[in-house]
Amino acid sequence: MIIFLLLFVGIPLIELYFLIQVGSRIGALPTIGLSIFTALLGGVLVRVQGFSVLMRVRDAIGRNELPAFEMLDGALLLVAGLVLLLPGFVTDILGFLLLIPMLRRYLISSYIRVVPDQTPRRGEAPTGPRVVEGEFRRERD
């Protein structure tokens, strides 16, 4: 519960504080213009990188591989796009950080362990015994 309170109350208050501070230094209209510019620039960058991720997903599917890493990369790009659309400088910094491909790869690899697929492809013979895990119980007649 406290996490949602911090997210929905704390982040807007921090954003408001920084918007007031920047607005008092450079003026209200330049602050609004800068906020709109960062949203537009972030949208363009997310779109370009999103198409790149889409092409990598298509290539992985073409190789009969599961595009798990690419899908997570796309999900982080979606979060970056949503955060960049929010007005404010703190969320813009977070969004632009999520646009760095190496940072996204690090975040994905630090939380997700990718295990290579061991299932045989079409036309290949299975290598080794096939093990199916499960539970059973005997019923007497």
Phi and psi in degrees as GROMACS dihedral restraints (atoms count N, CA, C in turn):
[ dihedral_restraints ]
;  ai    aj    ak    al  type     phi  dphi    fc
    3     4     5     6     1   -68.7    20    10
    4     5     6     7     1   -28.8    20    10
    6     7     8     9     1   -66.1    20    10
    7     8     9    10     1   -42.8    20    10
    9    10    11    12     1   -65.8    20    10
   10    11    12    13     1   -35.8    20    10
   12    13    14    15     1   -63.0    20    10
   13    14    15    16     1   -43.6    20    10
   15    16    17    18     1   -65.0    20    10
   16    17    18    19     1   -40.4    20    10
   18    19    20    21     1   -67.2    20    10
   19    20    21    22     1   -47.7    20    10
   21    22    23    24     1   -88.6    20    10
   22    23    24    25     1   -14.8    20    10
   24    25    26    27     1  -115.1    20    10
   25    26    27    28     1   -44.8    20    10
   27    28    29    30     1   -68.1    20    10
   28    29    30    31     1   -47.3    20    10
   30    31    32    33     1   -64.2    20    10
   31    32    33    34     1   -45.6    20    10
   33    34    35    36     1   -62.2    20    10
   34    35    36    37     1   -34.3    20    10
   36    37    38    39     1   -67.6    20    10
   37    38    39    40     1   -40.0    20    10
   39    40    41    42     1   -64.3    20    10
   40    41    42    43     1   -43.2    20    10
   42    43    44    45     1   -61.3    20    10
   43    44    45    46     1   -43.7    20    10
   45    46    47    48     1   -62.3    20    10
   46    47    48    49     1   -41.9    20    10
   48    49    50    51     1   -59.7    20    10
   49    50    51    52     1   -48.3    20    10
   51    52    53    54     1   -68.9    20    10
   52    53    54    55     1   -35.3    20    10
   54    55    56    57     1   -63.6    20    10
   55    56    57    58     1   -40.0    20    10
   57    58    59    60     1   -66.5    20    10
   58    59    60    61     1   -41.8    20    10
   60    61    62    63     1   -64.1    20    10
   61    62    63    64     1   -46.5    20    10
   63    64    65    66     1   -67.6    20    10
   64    65    66    67     1   -40.0    20    10
   66    67    68    69     1   -63.9    20    10
   67    68    69    70     1   -33.8    20    10
   69    70    71    72     1   -73.3    20    10
   70    71    72    73     1   -23.1    20    10
   72    73    74    75     1   -87.2    20    10
   73    74    75    76     1   -45.6    20    10
   75    76    77    78     1  -111.0    20    10
   76    77    78    79     1    -7.7    20    10
   78    79    80    81     1   105.2    20    10
   79    80    81    82     1   163.2    20    10
   81    82    83    84     1   -72.8    20    10
   82    83    84    85     1   -48.3    20    10
   84    85    86    87     1   -66.0    20    10
   85    86    87    88     1   -43.5    20    10
   87    88    89    90     1   -62.6    20    10
   88    89    90    91     1   -32.7    20    10
   90    91    92    93     1   -66.0    20    10
   91    92    93    94     1   -44.1    20    10
   93    94    95    96     1   -64.2    20    10
   94    95    96    97     1   -42.9    20    10
   96    97    98    99     1   -62.1    20    10
   97    98    99   100     1   -40.9    20    10
   99   100   101   102     1   -64.7    20    10
  100   101   102   103     1   -39.0    20    10
  102   103   104   105     1   -65.5    20    10
  103   104   105   106     1   -41.3    20    10
  105   106   107   108     1   -68.2    20    10
  106   107   108   109     1   -40.2    20    10
  108   109   110   111     1   -61.8    20    10
  109   110   111   112     1   -44.1    20    10
  111   112   113   114     1   -65.2    20    10
  112   113   114   115     1   -35.7    20    10
  114   115   116   117     1   -66.1    20    10
  115   116   117   118     1   -42.8    20    10
  117   118   119   120     1   -67.9    20    10
  118   119   120   121     1   -44.6    20    10
  120   121   122   123     1   -62.4    20    10
  121   122   123   124     1   -43.2    20    10
  123   124   125   126     1   -62.6    20    10
  124   125   126   127     1   -39.3    20    10
  126   127   128   129     1   -62.7    20    10
  127   128   129   130     1   -41.0    20    10
  129   130   131   132     1   -66.1    20    10
  130   131   132   133     1   -44.4    20    10
  132   133   134   135     1   -65.3    20    10
  133   134   135   136     1   -39.4    20    10
  135   136   137   138     1   -64.8    20    10
  136   137   138   139     1   -39.6    20    10
  138   139   140   141     1   -64.4    20    10
  139   140   141   142     1   -45.2    20    10
  141   142   143   144     1   -62.8    20    10
  142   143   144   145     1   -47.6    20    10
  144   145   146   147     1   -69.7    20    10
  145   146   147   148     1   -30.1    20    10
  147   148   149   150     1   -64.3    20    10
  148   149   150   151     1   -40.4    20    10
  150   151   152   153     1   -65.2    20    10
  151   152   153   154     1   -36.0    20    10
  153   154   155   156     1   -63.3    20    10
  154   155   156   157     1   -43.4    20    10
  156   157   158   159     1   -65.8    20    10
  157   158   159   160     1   -38.5    20    10
  159   160   161   162     1   -61.3    20    10
  160   161   162   163     1   -41.6    20    10
  162   163   164   165     1   -65.1    20    10
  163   164   165   166     1   -38.2    20    10
  165   166   167   168     1   -67.2    20    10
  166   167   168   169     1   -35.7    20    10
  168   169   170   171     1   -64.3    20    10
  169   170   171   172     1   -44.6    20    10
  171   172   173   174     1   -63.6    20    10
  172   173   174   175     1   -39.1    20    10
  174   175   176   177     1   -65.0    20    10
  175   176   177   178     1   -42.3    20    10
  177   178   179   180     1   -64.9    20    10
  178   179   180   181     1   -41.4    20    10
  180   181   182   183     1   -65.5    20    10
  181   182   183   184     1   -37.2    20    10
  183   184   185   186     1   -63.7    20    10
  184   185   186   187     1   -28.0    20    10
  186   187   188   189     1   -90.5    20    10
  187   188   189   190     1    10.6    20    10
  189   190   191   192     1    59.0    20    10
  190   191   192   193     1    37.8    20    10
  192   193   194   195     1  -111.5    20    10
  193   194   195   196     1   153.4    20    10
  195   196   197   198     1   -80.3    20    10
  196   197   198   199     1   122.2    20    10
  198   199   200   201     1   -85.1    20    10
  199   200   201   202     1    53.9    20    10
  201   202   203   204     1   -65.2    20    10
  202   203   204   205     1   -47.6    20    10
  204   205   206   207     1   -62.4    20    10
  205   206   207   208     1   -42.4    20    10
  207   208   209   210     1   -65.6    20    10
  208   209   210   211     1   -36.4    20    10
  210   211   212   213     1   -66.9    20    10
  211   212   213   214     1   -40.7    20    10
  213   214   215   216     1   -66.4    20    10
  214   215   216   217     1   -36.9    20    10
  216   217   218   219     1   -61.9    20    10
  217   218   219   220     1   -42.9    20    10
  219   220   221   222     1   -64.7    20    10
  220   221   222   223     1   -36.2    20    10
  222   223   224   225     1   -65.7    20    10
  223   224   225   226     1   -40.5    20    10
  225   226   227   228     1   -66.7    20    10
  226   227   228   229     1   -34.3    20    10
  228   229   230   231     1   -65.3    20    10
  229   230   231   232     1   -37.4    20    10
  231   232   233   234     1   -62.4    20    10
  232   233   234   235     1   -43.9    20    10
  234   235   236   237     1   -62.1    20    10
  235   236   237   238     1   -41.9    20    10
  237   238   239   240     1   -60.6    20    10
  238   239   240   241     1   -42.9    20    10
  240   241   242   243     1   -64.2    20    10
  241   242   243   244     1   -41.9    20    10
  243   244   245   246     1   -65.8    20    10
  244   245   246   247     1   -40.7    20    10
  246   247   248   249     1   -69.0    20    10
  247   248   249   250     1   -36.2    20    10
  249   250   251   252     1   -69.4    20    10
  250   251   252   253     1   -25.5    20    10
  252   253   254   255     1   -75.3    20    10
  253   254   255   256     1   -21.6    20    10
  255   256   257   258     1   -70.5    20    10
  256   257   258   259     1   137.2    20    10
  258   259   260   261     1   -73.5    20    10
  259   260   261   262     1   135.1    20    10
  261   262   263   264     1   138.9    20    10
  262   263   264   265     1   159.3    20    10
  264   265   266   267     1   -91.6    20    10
  265   266   267   268     1   -30.5    20    10
  267   268   269   270     1   -68.4    20    10
  268   269   270   271     1   -45.2    20    10
  270   271   272   273     1   -67.9    20    10
  271   272   273   274     1   -31.8    20    10
  273   274   275   276     1   -65.2    20    10
  274   275   276   277     1   -41.3    20    10
  276   277   278   279     1   -62.1    20    10
  277   278   279   280     1   -44.2    20    10
  279   280   281   282     1   -62.1    20    10
  280   281   282   283     1   -42.3    20    10
  282   283   284   285     1   -64.3    20    10
  283   284   285   286     1   -43.7    20    10
  285   286   287   288     1   -67.7    20    10
  286   287   288   289     1   -32.1    20    10
  288   289   290   291     1   -64.5    20    10
  289   290   291   292     1   -38.3    20    10
  291   292   293   294     1   -71.1    20    10
  292   293   294   295     1   -11.6    20    10
  294   295   296   297     1   -83.6    20    10
  295   296   297   298     1    -6.8    20    10
  297   298   299   300     1   -81.8    20    10
  298   299   300   301     1   115.2    20    10
  300   301   302   303     1   -59.3    20    10
  301   302   303   304     1   -38.7    20    10
  303   304   305   306     1   -65.2    20    10
  304   305   306   307     1   -36.2    20    10
  306   307   308   309     1   -68.1    20    10
  307   308   309   310     1   -40.2    20    10
  309   310   311   312     1   -63.2    20    10
  310   311   312   313     1   -43.7    20    10
  312   313   314   315     1   -60.4    20    10
  313   314   315   316     1   -41.1    20    10
  315   316   317   318     1   -63.8    20    10
  316   317   318   319     1   -44.5    20    10
  318   319   320   321     1   -62.3    20    10
  319   320   321   322     1   -42.6    20    10
  321   322   323   324     1   -66.8    20    10
  322   323   324   325     1   -46.9    20    10
  324   325   326   327     1   -71.7    20    10
  325   326   327   328     1   -23.4    20    10
  327   328   329   330     1   -79.7    20    10
  328   329   330   331     1   -21.2    20    10
  330   331   332   333     1  -108.6    20    10
  331   332   333   334     1   -22.4    20    10
  333   334   335   336     1  -121.3    20    10
  334   335   336   337     1   131.3    20    10
  336   337   338   339     1  -102.9    20    10
  337   338   339   340     1   119.5    20    10
  339   340   341   342     1   -92.2    20    10
  340   341   342   343     1   123.7    20    10
  342   343   344   345     1  -107.7    20    10
  343   344   345   346     1   130.4    20    10
  345   346   347   348     1   -62.2    20    10
  346   347   348   349     1   146.2    20    10
  348   349   350   351     1   -71.9    20    10
  349   350   351   352     1   127.8    20    10
  351   352   353   354     1  -104.2    20    10
  352   353   354   355     1     0.6    20    10
  354   355   356   357     1   -77.3    20    10
  355   356   357   358     1   142.1    20    10
  357   358   359   360     1   -71.2    20    10
  358   359   360   361     1   147.6    20    10
  360   361   362   363     1   -79.7    20    10
  361   362   363   364     1   170.3    20    10
  363   364   365   366     1   -59.3    20    10
  364   365   366   367     1   130.3    20    10
  366   367   368   369     1    89.6    20    10
  367   368   369   370     1   -10.0    20    10
  369   370   371   372     1   -94.9    20    10
  370   371   372   373     1   145.9    20    10
  372   373   374   375     1   -82.6    20    10
  373   374   375   376     1   142.8    20    10
  375   376   377   378     1   -64.2    20    10
  376   377   378   379     1   144.1    20    10
  378   379   380   381     1  -105.8    20    10
  379   380   381   382     1   113.5    20    10
  381   382   383   384     1    93.1    20    10
  382   383   384   385     1   177.2    20    10
  384   385   386   387     1   -73.1    20    10
  385   386   387   388     1   148.5    20    10
  387   388   389   390     1   -95.5    20    10
  388   389   390   391     1   123.8    20    10
  390   391   392   393     1  -114.5    20    10
  391   392   393   394     1   128.0    20    10
  393   394   395   396     1  -118.0    20    10
  394   395   396   397     1   119.2    20    10
  396   397   398   399     1   -89.7    20    10
  397   398   399   400     1   147.8    20    10
  399   400   401   402     1   179.2    20    10
  400   401   402   403     1  -176.1    20    10
  402   403   404   405     1  -121.2    20    10
  403   404   405   406     1   152.5    20    10
  405   406   407   408     1  -146.3    20    10
  406   407   408   409     1   165.9    20    10
  408   409   410   411     1  -148.7    20    10
  409   410   411   412     1   148.9    20    10
  411   412   413   414     1   -92.6    20    10
  412   413   414   415     1   136.6    20    10
  414   415   416   417     1  -113.3    20    10
  415   416   417   418     1   131.6    20    10
  417   418   419   420     1   -90.4    20    10
  418   419   420   421     1   145.5    20    10
